[in-house]
């Protein structure tokens, strides 16, 4: 599957790349006694141990907005919804080696010359995961939690009713951008939210929220009557 439409200055790749974790070093047991780097390192480790979670990203550049939401087992079972302010909505259910993809009319109109030409708006298309390619708008169920930059402690706050500490991060490769990661300071050291503010002409704002940690998943394929099997369609 190959998407040729691109919203201005926004791609799913940039959304996902903008929310990697920071981590290095060790620390004491209490959050107040740990360094910012140690807190993020601990959050990095804990997030990598999760069996399931929900991630929601809203990326804004000027009047262009993309919202991306995924509930996932972090392996091969996930449900995704992409909403583009200029080009409609694309939904995806991935179960094992099969993708179920449902574009709306606006999204289909932004595509051409690809192997979804036979797809119908608002109807699920069944395609093999092996057909997925970088840049086609589809998501992997896996989630890397990587490290970069240098962290310093910010302000205490509450995120979804949980106490958290904002940790500010600078990335040498992005001198005009600023990250703030909010790590829970009560209960499990989950990463609860990440905010990226980009400088320059883009004026980018990316907000990533994490929730439903280790909650049971109910991800099923669509009813067969709602599915157009495109396994044999070539593009």
Secondary structure, DSSP 8 states (H G I E B T S, - for coil): ------BTTB-HHHHHHTT---------SSGGGS-HHHHHHHHHHHHHH-S-EEEEEEEEETTEEEEEEEEE-SSSEEEEEEEETTTEEEEEEEETTEEEEEE-HHHHHT--SSTTTT--TTSEEEEEGGG--TTSS---S-------SEEEEEEEEEETTEEEEEEEEE-TT-TT-EEEEEEESSSS--EEEEEEE--TTT-EEEEEEEE-TT---------GGGEEE-TT---
